[in-house]
């Protein structure tokens, strides 16, 4: 056997010369897979500029130096690309998305908490958006931020730039429940909210958050909102 079974680490042969070359290559691969993280999972060709030690999950249709390596992890080690096949149970952090993936033997699952043998999954997610208040009205909707068929545990937020207008304060909720996630909220920069629901609220269609100016209208300001929710994936048919 010239390499290990799982990570394909090179093994030193009997009476091998320059043993340090083999050892260093093995250590480089271990370094790439410990506390595993990748820069991105959307590229199917190597980036033009890459630094030693950077890793990527190769998207479908790999080209150039990544041709034929779809789905593998590519790590730039010692000036060239090394490819590793993901193994069941691997966890990887994707830097450009700020998302954690778990490999179930066939697919990468985002933000996994639990999974069944048929890949029915329970996932926790945080969906974030910045709302720029410039319309001059009393109501500002975010657009669809809450996905369909999810349970929302809480919405948190922070005022990034002062909210101005002739309002006294503001509220956060959804259409028909305008104060569900907070009322009498602050206007100054760095004011914050933590709207925890008494029990998870289910949303069956894509839903917008609604900011309501109390006593007047919004004229300017920016608010960062984060929806803390649970997702429920169906079991597979195979």
C-alpha positions as CSV (number, residue, x, y, z in Angstrom):
1,X,0.0,0.0,0.0
2,X,1.5,3.3,-1.1
3,X,-1.1,5.6,0.5
4,X,-3.5,5.7,3.4
5,X,-7.1,4.5,2.9
6,X,-9.1,7.7,3.7
7,X,-7.1,10.8,3.1
8,X,-4.8,9.2,0.5
9,X,-1.7,10.4,2.4
10,X,1.5,9.1,0.8
11,X,3.4,6.5,2.8
12,X,7.2,6.1,3.1
13,X,8.5,3.1,1.2
14,X,11.1,0.8,2.6
15,X,14.6,2.2,2.1
16,X,13.2,5.2,0.4
17,X,15.5,8.2,-0.4
18,X,14.5,11.7,0.5
19,X,11.9,10.6,3.0
20,X,11.2,14.2,4.0
21,X,9.5,14.8,0.6
22,X,6.9,12.2,1.3
23,X,6.4,13.3,4.9
24,X,6.0,17.0,3.9
25,X,3.4,16.1,1.3
26,X,1.4,14.1,3.9
27,X,1.6,17.0,6.4
28,X,0.4,19.5,3.7
29,X,-2.6,17.3,3.1
30,X,-3.4,17.0,6.8
31,X,-3.0,20.8,7.1
32,X,-5.6,21.3,4.3
33,X,-8.1,19.0,5.9
34,X,-7.8,19.9,9.6
35,X,-10.4,22.5,10.8
36,X,-11.6,22.3,7.2
37,X,-12.5,25.4,5.3
38,X,-12.8,26.4,1.7
39,X,-12.8,29.8,-0.1
40,X,-15.8,29.0,-2.3
41,X,-18.0,26.2,-3.8
42,X,-19.2,28.0,-6.9
43,X,-16.1,27.9,-9.1
44,X,-15.5,25.2,-11.7
45,X,-12.1,26.5,-12.8
46,X,-9.0,27.5,-10.7
47,X,-8.9,31.2,-9.8
48,X,-6.3,33.3,-11.6
49,X,-4.7,34.3,-8.3
50,X,-4.3,31.7,-5.6
51,X,-2.3,31.5,-2.4
52,X,-0.6,28.4,-0.9
53,X,-3.0,26.4,1.2
54,X,-6.2,27.7,-0.3
55,X,-9.0,25.2,-0.9
56,X,-12.2,25.1,-3.0
57,X,-15.1,22.7,-3.5
58,X,-15.2,22.2,-7.3
59,X,-18.6,23.0,-8.9
60,X,-20.0,20.9,-11.8
61,X,-18.2,21.1,-15.1
62,X,-14.6,21.4,-13.9
63,X,-12.2,22.9,-16.5
64,X,-8.5,23.6,-16.9
65,X,-6.6,22.0,-14.0
66,X,-9.9,21.0,-12.4
67,X,-11.2,19.0,-15.4
68,X,-12.7,15.7,-14.3
69,X,-12.6,16.6,-10.6
70,X,-16.2,17.7,-10.0
71,X,-17.3,17.6,-6.4
72,X,-13.9,17.1,-5.0
73,X,-12.0,19.5,-2.7
74,X,-9.1,21.1,-4.5
75,X,-6.2,22.4,-2.3
76,X,-3.3,24.4,-3.7
77,X,-0.2,22.8,-2.1
78,X,3.4,23.2,-2.9
79,X,2.6,25.1,-6.1
80,X,0.1,22.6,-7.6
81,X,-3.5,21.4,-7.1
82,X,-4.2,18.3,-4.9
83,X,-7.7,16.7,-5.1
84,X,-9.4,14.9,-2.2
85,X,-12.7,13.1,-2.4
86,X,-15.1,14.2,0.4
87,X,-15.9,11.6,3.0
88,X,-19.1,10.9,4.8
89,X,-19.4,13.2,7.8
90,X,-17.0,15.9,6.7
91,X,-17.8,19.4,7.9
92,X,-16.5,22.4,6.0
93,X,-16.8,26.1,6.4
94,X,-17.4,28.1,3.1
95,X,-15.8,31.5,3.6
96,X,-17.5,33.5,0.9
97,X,-21.0,32.4,2.0
98,X,-20.4,32.2,5.8
99,X,-22.1,28.8,5.8
100,X,-21.2,25.4,7.3
101,X,-21.7,22.3,5.1
102,X,-21.9,18.6,6.1
103,X,-21.3,15.8,3.6
104,X,-23.9,13.0,3.8
105,X,-22.1,10.7,1.4
106,X,-23.8,12.1,-1.7
107,X,-24.7,15.8,-1.0
108,X,-23.5,18.8,1.0
109,X,-26.2,19.9,3.5
110,X,-26.1,23.5,4.8
111,X,-26.2,24.2,8.5
112,X,-27.1,20.7,9.5
113,X,-28.4,19.9,13.0
114,X,-29.8,16.4,12.4
115,X,-30.3,14.0,9.5
116,X,-32.0,10.7,9.0
117,X,-30.7,7.7,7.0
118,X,-32.8,8.9,4.0
119,X,-31.4,12.4,4.3
120,X,-34.4,14.1,5.9
121,X,-32.7,17.0,7.5
122,X,-33.2,19.6,10.3
123,X,-31.2,22.8,9.6
124,X,-30.7,26.1,11.4
125,X,-30.1,29.2,9.4
126,X,-29.8,32.9,9.8
127,X,-30.9,35.1,6.8
128,X,-29.7,38.7,6.9
129,X,-30.5,41.9,5.0
130,X,-29.8,45.6,5.2
131,X,-32.8,47.8,4.9
132,X,-32.3,51.4,3.6
133,X,-35.1,53.7,4.7
134,X,-35.4,56.3,2.0
135,X,-39.0,56.1,0.7
136,X,-40.4,58.8,3.0
137,X,-43.4,56.6,4.0
138,X,-44.6,55.1,7.2
139,X,-44.1,51.5,6.1
140,X,-41.0,49.8,4.7
141,X,-41.1,46.1,3.6
142,X,-37.9,44.1,3.2
143,X,-39.0,41.9,0.3
144,X,-39.1,38.2,0.8
145,X,-36.6,37.4,3.5
146,X,-38.4,34.5,5.3
147,X,-38.4,31.4,3.2
148,X,-41.6,29.3,2.8
149,X,-42.2,26.3,5.1
150,X,-39.8,27.5,7.9
151,X,-40.2,28.2,11.6
152,X,-38.8,31.5,12.8
153,X,-37.4,31.6,16.3
154,X,-36.4,35.2,16.5
155,X,-35.5,38.3,14.5
156,X,-32.6,40.5,15.6
157,X,-31.4,43.7,14.3
158,X,-29.2,46.8,14.7
159,X,-29.5,50.4,13.4
160,X,-26.4,51.0,11.2
161,X,-27.1,54.7,10.5
162,X,-29.6,56.9,12.4
163,X,-33.2,56.6,11.5
164,X,-34.6,60.1,10.7
165,X,-38.0,61.5,9.9
166,X,-41.0,62.8,12.0
167,X,-41.5,59.5,13.7
168,X,-41.3,58.9,17.5
169,X,-40.0,55.3,17.2
170,X,-40.7,52.2,15.0
171,X,-41.9,48.7,15.1
172,X,-40.9,45.4,13.4
173,X,-43.1,42.6,12.3
174,X,-44.9,41.2,9.3
175,X,-48.1,42.2,7.5
176,X,-51.0,41.7,9.9
177,X,-48.7,41.4,12.9
178,X,-46.7,44.6,12.7
179,X,-45.2,44.4,16.2
180,X,-44.4,40.7,16.3
181,X,-40.6,41.2,16.6
182,X,-40.5,44.6,18.4
183,X,-42.2,47.9,19.2
184,X,-41.0,51.3,20.5
185,X,-37.6,50.6,18.9
186,X,-34.7,53.0,19.0
187,X,-33.7,55.4,16.2
188,X,-30.0,56.2,17.0
189,X,-27.1,54.4,15.4
190,X,-26.2,51.1,17.2
191,X,-29.7,50.8,18.7
192,X,-30.6,47.1,18.6
193,X,-33.5,44.7,18.9
194,X,-33.9,41.1,19.8
195,X,-37.4,39.9,18.9
196,X,-37.8,36.4,20.4
197,X,-41.1,34.7,19.8
198,X,-42.7,32.8,22.7
199,X,-42.9,29.8,20.4
200,X,-41.6,29.3,16.8
201,X,-43.9,30.9,14.2
202,X,-44.4,28.9,11.0
203,X,-44.4,30.6,7.6
204,X,-45.9,28.7,4.7
205,X,-45.2,31.2,1.9
206,X,-42.2,33.5,1.3
207,X,-42.7,36.5,3.7
208,X,-41.4,40.0,4.1
209,X,-40.5,41.7,7.3
210,X,-42.3,45.1,7.8
211,X,-40.8,48.2,9.5
212,X,-43.5,50.7,10.6
213,X,-42.8,54.3,11.6
214,X,-44.8,55.2,14.7
215,X,-46.3,58.7,14.7
216,X,-44.8,59.8,11.4
217,X,-42.7,58.7,8.4
218,X,-39.2,57.4,7.7
219,X,-36.9,59.7,5.7
220,X,-33.5,58.1,6.1
221,X,-31.5,55.4,7.9
222,X,-30.2,51.9,7.6
223,X,-31.2,48.8,9.6
224,X,-29.5,45.4,9.5
225,X,-32.0,42.6,10.2
226,X,-31.3,38.9,10.8
227,X,-34.0,36.2,10.8
228,X,-33.1,33.1,12.9
229,X,-35.1,30.1,11.6
230,X,-35.4,26.4,11.2
231,X,-35.5,24.5,7.8
232,X,-37.0,21.0,7.3
233,X,-35.7,19.0,4.3
234,X,-37.7,16.1,2.9
235,X,-36.4,12.5,2.9
236,X,-34.9,11.2,-0.4
237,X,-36.7,8.7,-2.6
238,X,-33.6,6.4,-2.8
